[in-house]
Amino acid sequence: MQYGEIKGINKPVARIIQGTTMIGSDLNEAESFALLDQVYELGGNTLDTAHVYAGGKSERIIGNWLQARNLREKMVIITKGGAHSEDRRRMTPFDITADLFDSLARLKTDHIDLYLLHRDDPNLPVEPIIHALNEHQQAGRIHAFGASNWSHQRMEAANRYAQANGLASFIASSPQYSLAESHTEPWPLCLSISGDEGTEAREWYAKTQMPLLVWSPLASGFFSGKFRRDNLHTFGEREWDEVVVRTYAKEANFQRLERAETLAKEKGVTAAQIALAFIINQPMNMFAVVGPHGKKKFEENIKAAEIKLTPQEMDWLDLKVDSPV
């Protein structure tokens, strides 16, 4: 496992972060404990969860596991609050505070290592949000904070205000990013920095080196190879399959998948490992949030982070040149 540093967190942060959307939904508590044990044994000391995952069950099970294994001080816990509901957008100091106190109780802890805002409402000013987050940080409830699905322009504006007023600012960002270009939002108000439309954002992150905790780096399973041009009609309405077909199953992405498969064969790895290596090899401060359900896949993700790709190989994977050499 490779580790990085994030300002405000006094522990190393795993470059490969275990996402937990499946905990409490696809996996019951016993199965979740087994998965978390395996991740920890492989050096995975960082978990990404959220107030809304599995209606709160994800955080509750993680809290039970941390307590049962006595591992709270060894683990980096990332959780998110302020996700919007079907009725309204919830990016307000009140909602952030309510979600945070719920998360602390569920996780059975007195602090969150990294607290992320799950969505944004650009119609609201950033100043009250910065003040609310600073209040919680000063009280010790959160050690650092950042944002998921916020544009880099909004974070930049928020940080200018924070710095001008002697306040703590956003130190991390969690957008979607993968080799496969997103053609629509997988879920409402998600933000991707993939493809040509994400060029400006990627340049900003490369310049600032703000830690990037990218979600769906494997395009929600698109690089598994099970999605092909001729079988998309067979996947029905299962949520994750529907997301892949609607968001990533486009001709340019199938070409990227085929190139990943070709390069994987040459290097003796899988196409998914090549796709993850494409992310880790970017000139940004990269962390990848992955969602394997077992030890084997998590171990493959760790090994993918060790694969070195040349700039020419990366451009070829992304359809920018005609040859990988």
Summary of the structure (lengths in Angstrom):
residues: 325
radius of gyration: 19.1
end to end distance: 28.7
largest distance: 56.7
contacts: 1104
relative contact order: 0.12
helix: 45%
strand: 13%
